[in-house]
């Protein structure tokens, strides 16, 4: 199979930077970027190209913030810059290579799933135990003691986009999203004054690497908008990949949550998807409808 322009650019960068011969090159097309894994011991690395302006700087900052508090290894930054790909300047981030398998490349038995989920949840709990006495972080770097205020500030642009005439949302979904926005005080009220937690912001199993034999997590990858938020703003991601492992349920068992967490799970998930739509132009009507159905099943009723 022919290499993509991203892989060719990564290969060119590597050839100019390292003398090691490339033994294997693998591409992973992601939502926010394209990753090229280069195996060339002792200089193996991962070259990532960002689809969104500013995302390289955000990932570097996120790694720096999380690494001191992670019980699992996280990649070190080797280089960053801008590459011309297809006539467009694209942000590039080079990370050191960490061993391990993706979650879809391992098939743990029942006993290993228990051990895997316990270790995974332990890593997440350690992060979430990092709190800030000033409360919840705001987009401008300030803080507030109110989760509702912080959530509103972080998601105001996504809400405005969902209601814009040129957004892809159908009239029915616009009405539903507006009603959901107006319910944020009710939905988030029970946890509005909880202690904040340092969050990864996208901790599904696909952003971890696992031991091919024991299946235990070996590394944590790809932090997103890291900040002091509420732990539940991480938790809804836990069932996004390999839900049969029960990571969400194991976390809730280890750290009981306030009543209404199932409602907040779908509330946070819906607004996260609106953010993706704003950032990348992605849109799937049926996907949103299905999540609103799950929200309704959890007890949140919109409208009369």
C-alpha positions in Angstrom: 0.0 0.0 0.0 1.3 3.4 -0.9 2.3 5.7 1.9 0.2 8.7 2.6 1.6 12.3 2.3 1.8 12.3 6.1 3.9 9.1 6.2 6.1 10.4 3.4 6.7 13.7 5.3 7.4 11.7 8.6 9.8 9.5 6.7 11.6 12.5 5.3 11.8 14.2 8.7 13.2 11.0 10.2 15.8 10.5 7.5 17.1 14.1 8.0 17.1 13.7 11.8 18.2 10.1 12.6 20.7 7.7 11.1 18.8 4.5 12.1 17.2 2.5 9.3 13.4 2.2 9.5 12.3 -1.4 10.1 8.6 -0.8 10.2 6.2 2.1 9.5 2.6 2.2 10.6 -0.1 4.8 10.0 -3.1 5.6 12.2 -5.7 8.0 10.8 -7.3 9.7 13.8 -10.1 12.3 14.3 -7.8 15.2 15.2 -4.7 14.1 13.4 -2.7 11.5 11.6 0.0 9.4 13.4 2.9 7.7 11.9 4.7 5.1 14.1 8.3 4.6 13.1 10.1 1.6 14.5 13.8 2.2 14.0 15.7 1.2 17.2 17.1 2.9 19.1 15.3 5.9 17.6 11.8 4.7 17.3 9.2 7.4 17.6 5.7 8.5 16.8 5.2 11.5 14.4 1.8 13.1 14.7 0.3 15.7 12.3 -2.5 17.9 13.7 -5.6 18.7 11.7 -6.4 21.7 13.9 -4.3 24.8 14.4 -2.9 25.1 17.8 -3.4 21.4 18.8 0.3 20.6 18.9 0.9 23.3 21.5 -2.1 22.0 23.4 -0.8 18.4 23.5 2.6 19.5 24.6 1.1 21.5 27.4 -1.2 18.6 28.3 1.6 16.1 28.5 3.6 18.4 30.7 0.7 18.9 33.1 -0.3 15.2 33.4 3.1 13.5 33.4 4.1 14.4 37.0 0.8 12.9 38.2 0.5 9.8 36.1 1.3 6.4 37.5 1.7 5.2 33.9 4.4 6.3 31.5 3.5 9.0 29.1 5.5 9.9 25.9 8.2 12.5 26.0 8.3 15.3 23.3 11.3 14.8 21.0 10.5 17.6 18.5 7.8 19.8 17.1 7.4 22.1 14.2 5.5 22.7 11.0 5.6 20.6 7.8 4.2 21.5 4.3 1.9 18.7 3.3 -0.1 18.9 0.1 0.6 22.6 -0.1 -0.7 23.3 3.5 1.3 24.0 6.6 0.5 21.3 9.2 1.6 21.1 12.8 4.0 18.2 13.6 4.7 16.6 17.0 7.3 13.9 17.5 7.0 11.7 20.6 9.2 8.9 21.8 7.9 5.4 21.1 6.4 3.5 24.1 5.9 -0.3 23.9 2.5 -1.9 24.2 -0.6 -3.0 22.3 -3.7 -1.0 21.4 -6.9 -2.3 23.1 -8.3 -3.8 19.9 -5.1 -5.9 19.5 -5.5 -7.8 22.8 -8.1 -10.3 23.9 -8.0 -10.7 27.7 -9.9 -13.5 29.3 -12.2 -12.8 32.2 -9.5 -12.9 34.9 -7.3 -10.5 32.9 -10.2 -8.1 32.3 -10.6 -7.8 36.1 -6.9 -7.1 36.6 -6.8 -4.8 33.6 -9.8 -2.8 34.8 -8.5 -2.5 38.4 -5.2 -1.2 37.1 -6.8 1.2 34.7 -9.1 2.6 37.3 -6.3 3.0 39.8 -4.4 5.1 37.2 -7.5 7.3 36.6 -8.2 7.7 40.3 -4.7 8.9 40.9 -5.1 11.6 38.4 -8.5 12.6 39.7 -7.2 12.9 43.3 -5.2 15.8 42.1 -7.3 18.8 42.9 -7.0 22.6 43.0 -8.3 24.5 46.1 -9.3 27.4 43.7 -11.8 25.0 42.1 -12.5 24.6 38.4 -10.3 26.0 35.7 -11.6 28.4 33.2 -10.5 28.8 29.5 -8.6 32.0 30.3 -6.6 30.3 33.1 -8.7 31.7 35.9 -10.7 29.6 38.4 -14.2 29.4 39.9 -15.7 27.3 42.7 -18.7 26.6 40.5 -18.7 23.7 38.0 -21.7 25.2 36.3 -19.9 28.4 35.7 -16.8 26.6 34.4 -18.8 24.3 32.1 -20.7 27.3 30.7 -17.5 29.1 29.9 -15.8 26.1 28.3 -18.9 25.2 26.2 -20.4 28.6 25.3 -18.9 28.6 21.8 -20.1 25.0 21.2 -23.6 26.0 22.3 -23.6 29.1 20.1 -22.5 27.0 17.2 -25.3 24.5 17.7 -27.8 27.3 17.4 -26.2 29.0 14.4 -28.2 29.1 11.2 -25.2 27.8 9.2 -24.5 24.8 11.6 -25.3 21.3 10.4 -27.7 20.6 13.2 -31.3 19.9 12.2 -34.1 22.2 13.6 -35.2 19.4 15.9 -31.7 18.9 17.3 -31.2 22.6 17.7 -34.3 22.7 19.9 -33.1 19.7 21.9 -29.7 21.2 22.4 -31.1 24.6 23.5 -33.3 22.8 26.0 -30.4 20.8 27.2 -28.3 23.9 27.6 -31.0 25.5 29.7 -31.1 22.5 32.0 -27.4 22.6 32.8 -28.1 24.1 36.2 -30.5 21.3 37.1 -28.3 18.5 35.7 -25.0 19.8 37.2 -26.5 21.2 40.4 -25.8 18.1 42.6 -22.0 18.3 41.9 -21.6 22.1 41.4 -19.4 22.5 44.5 -17.5 19.3 44.4 -13.7 19.3 44.5 -12.1 19.7 41.1 -10.0 17.0 39.5 -7.2 17.0 37.0 -8.6 15.4 33.9 -7.1 13.7 30.9 -10.1 14.8 28.8 -10.2 11.8 26.5 -9.3 8.7 28.6 -11.0 5.9 26.6 -9.0 2.7 26.3 -7.8 3.6 22.8 -5.6 6.2 24.4 -3.8 3.6 26.5 -1.3 0.9 25.6 -1.5 -2.6 27.1 0.9 -5.4 27.9 0.5 -8.1 25.2 0.8 -10.9 27.8 -0.7 -9.6 31.1 -3.1 -7.1 29.3 -2.4 -4.6 32.0 -2.1 -0.9 31.0 1.4 0.1 30.2 1.1 3.7 29.1 -1.2 6.7 28.8 -1.4 8.7 25.6 -3.1 11.6 23.8 -4.3 13.9 26.5 -6.6 16.6 25.2 -7.7 19.8 26.9 -6.2 19.0 30.3 -7.5 21.2 33.1 -8.9 21.1 36.6 -12.5 20.0 35.9 -14.9 17.5 37.4 -13.9 13.8 37.3 -17.2 13.0 35.6 -16.0 14.9 32.6 -13.5 12.1 32.1 -15.7 9.2 33.0 -18.2 9.2 30.1 -15.2 8.4 27.8 -14.5 5.1 29.6 -17.1 3.1 27.7 -16.2 4.6 24.3 -13.7 1.8 23.5 -14.0 -1.9 24.6 -17.2 -1.2 26.7 -17.3 -4.9 27.5 -14.3 -4.4 29.8 -16.6 -2.5 32.2 -14.2 0.3 32.9 -16.9 2.9 33.6 -18.7 0.5 35.9 -15.5 -0.5 37.7 -14.7 3.2 38.3 -18.1 3.9 39.8 -17.8 0.8 42.0 -14.4 2.0 43.3 -15.5 5.6 43.7 -19.3 6.0 44.2 -20.7 9.1 42.5 -23.5 11.4 43.4 -27.0 10.6 42.4 -27.8 11.5 38.8 -24.4 10.5 37.4 -26.0 8.5 34.6 -27.8 11.7 33.4 -24.6 13.7 33.6 -22.8 10.9 31.7 -25.0 11.6 28.6 -25.2 15.3 29.2 -21.3 15.6 29.1 -21.1 13.2 26.2 -23.5 15.2 24.0 -21.7 18.5 24.5 -18.4 16.8 23.9 -19.7 15.7 20.5 -21.0 19.2 19.7 -17.4 20.4 20.4 -16.1 17.8 17.9 -18.6 19.1 15.4 -17.4 22.7 15.9 -13.7 21.8 15.8 -13.7 19.4 12.9 -17.0 19.8 10.9 -18.1 16.2 11.8 -21.8 15.6 12.0 -24.0 12.5 12.4 -27.7 13.1 13.0 -28.4 9.5 14.0 -25.5 9.5 16.5 -26.9 12.6 18.3 -30.4 11.2 18.3 -29.2 8.0 19.8 -27.5 9.9 22.6 -30.5 12.0 23.3 -32.5 8.7 23.6 -30.0 7.5 26.2 -30.3 10.8 28.0 -34.1 10.4 28.1 -33.7 6.8 29.3 -31.6 8.1 32.2 -34.5 10.4 33.3 -33.8 13.8 31.6 -36.9 15.0 29.8 -36.7 17.9 27.4 -39.7 20.1 26.8 -43.2 19.4 27.8 
